[in-house]
Amino acid sequence: MSLAWMMNKYDFIIPIPGSRKLERLKSNYEAGNIELSQEEIKTIDDKLNSMEFNIFGGH
């Protein structure tokens, strides 16, 4: 879902996920078939913006 969210959020972003297992490769491929509305993207963004993350090397 996170891959689909990123692909739907911006037209100019092309994520390149790594994959070692065939099932992950299939899942990554299927993310391209998920269409999210602007409202769904905003809901995800709002939820993420309200969460605290400990990111290694991040801000």
N, C-alpha and C positions, 0 to 999 in steps of 0.2 A: 504494500500500500504506500509506503514511503516513496518508493520509486515512481509509482503512478502519480502521487501528489507532486513530486518535483517536475515530472514531465508535463503535467497539466498546468502547473503554476506559471511557467515561463516558456515562451516559444523558442527563446534563444539558448536554453540550457539543454545539453544532451549528456545525461549522466552515463558513466561507463562503469557499471558494477562488475566487480570481479566474481568469479564463480569457479568452484572446484568440483561441484557435483552436478550431475545432469538435472536433477530435480530443481536445483536453484536456477540453473540456466533457463529451464522451462518457465519457472515462476517469474524471472526477470523479463522474459519475452512476453508473457501474458500481461504484465503491467502496462504494456503498450496498448492493450485493448480496453483498459479502464478509462472511462471518461468521467471527469469530475466537473461539476458546475462551479461557477465562481463562488456561489454561496457555500458549497462544500469545502472549497479551498480556504475560504475565509474562516469557516468554523474550525478547520484543522489549524490554521495559523493562529487564531485566537487561543485555542487550547495550548498550543506550543508556547505562545508568548506568556502564558500565565504559569508555566511550569519552570522549576529551577533545575538546571542541568549542571553536573560536574563534568566539564569537558577537558580532557587532557590537552594541555597546550592552547586551550581556547580562551575566550573572554566571557 
